[in-house]
Amino acid sequence: MESNRIKQFLPVEKYRIVTKLSPEEVKEHIAHLLFSEYNGKLVGNTFKINRNINYQNSFLPEIKGTITTCLGKTEVDLSMTLTLFVRIFMIVYFSLLAIPSAVILLVLFRRLLHFYFEGLSPFLVIPIGMFLVAYLLMILAFKGEARGSKKRLNTLLKAETISSQS
């Protein structure tokens, strides 16, 4: 339960695309991607890939997909998440920053109630700033890469997004 509450702050994109290509054609296109633009594996009707990039981005999405057929069309359910290592690192990082940030916010709130700001150091807000900058960096880096992969997969599979959950 608590783990799910923490995970809701980490970036995830889930969506479904539909294409007129057959499941075999979709698998061929994914297999072609694995030799050019992406790393990963395709097993049966599922795949797990991430994009090859020429720069460092720890927040590169890990893309998992399942290929199914419905009413003569092929549907691909996609899930983009951070890699396991990055998820664990960010949970630990945010947890370690959350404690001093909460204490600082309580101190600031208490002083605000009493209008007592004398002797208050501006350095107290550093952990809060570190928390906000790291979170913003994670979200922006992940969303940018996810948007590019989503567009590339939609184009390659001649598909359109029919449902999305971010």
C-alpha positions, 0 to 999 in steps of 0.5 A: 500500500505505502509502496504504491503511494510512493510509486504514484509520484514516479513517472509512468505512461500507459497507453493502447495503440491500434493498427491495421497491421497484423500481429506478425507485421507488428512483431516484424516492425518491433524486431527491425527496431531492435536492430536499429534504434532500440535495445531489448527483446521480443518474446512471443507477443510481448516485448521489452525495449528502450531507445539507443541514445548517444547521450546520458539520460538515466530517466530513459523509459523502459517500454513494455508492450503486449500485442493482441488482436481485437475486432480485426485490428491489432492492439498494442498495450504499452507501458513506459516506466523508469528502470528498476535501478532508477526507481529504487534510487529515486525512492531512496533519494526522495525519502532521504530528502523528505525528512529534513524537508518536512522538518524545515517546512514545520519550522518555517510554518511555526515561525510564520504563525508567530511572525518570527523570522529573525535568525532564519537562515536561507540555507534551510530551504536547500533540501526543499530546493534539491527535492523540487529540482530532482523531481522536475528533472526526472519528470521532464527528462522522462516525459521528453523521451517517452513522448519521442518513443510514443511518436516513433512507435505510432509512426512505425506501426501506422497506429493511433492512440486509443487510450492513454493513462499518464 
